[in-house]
Every structure is written in C-alpha cells, then in structure tokens.
Amino acid sequence: MWSLRLSECAALGDLAGAVEALAHGGDPRWTNPDDQHRTALHFAAATGELGCCDFLIQNGADVFSLDERQCSPLDIPCLGNQVPAVEYFLDKMGR
C-alpha cells in the first residue's frame, strides 16, 4: 500500500507525500505490476520533478531500473524532450 502511494506521490511531484509514504514503509525499488512495472523514480522522471527524483535516489531508488518495456528512468525524460531531467539522470548514471 505505501509503495503504491510512494509511486502515486512521485507521479504528482508530491515530495511531502513521498516522504510520508517512505516513512511508513514505501519501497522506492517497488515496481507497479499494474503500470508497466515502473518504479516511483520512473514516475518522478516523467514529471521532471528533480527534487522528488533526488529524494528517491537518496533513499535507494535505482537509476538503472527497467520497466517492462526496458525503459530506464532516463528514457522517460528523453522521450518527453525534458533536457534538464535528461542531464540530471546522465549525471546520476555517471555518463
């Protein structure tokens, strides 16, 4: 329940909600089986909310995680032409 909430908050760019969900046991590595097995980091990347992305990474989210289409969190802002988010993820991935 809290892992799903963490993903929902990430999708909305709701950092306060993400903090609460993590505090209650939300897992930043959890993949949503009902939404292409994406992680909270995939959802945060889609919004371009880099504060939320940073929070998730600092708390164990995997920047190299792949969803069921083999997309990483980096791929999401690439598809949306979100240059700041692309640069952010390239830096976090050591590229």
Phi, psi and omega in degrees: 000313182287332176292320176296317179299320178300316178295319179297317179295320178298320180295332179267353185071026183269089183295318180299318178294323178295319178299315179297314181298318178295319180298332180267008175109009176299140183255115181293349178262358180294138177251137183276110182293342180267358181218066174059022181056037177277151176266172175302326180294323175301315182293318178296321178298324181294329179276342183077014179280091187290333175297319178292319177300314181298316178301314181296317180296317179297339182250024169105000177295145183261115180292345180260006182296147181241139175274186185292344176264008180069030176264134174271169174303330176296322183297328184297307178291335175298315181294330180265005179055042178263086188303313180301320179291322177299312179299320178301310183291324175299320177295315181293334180270000178074031181251000000 
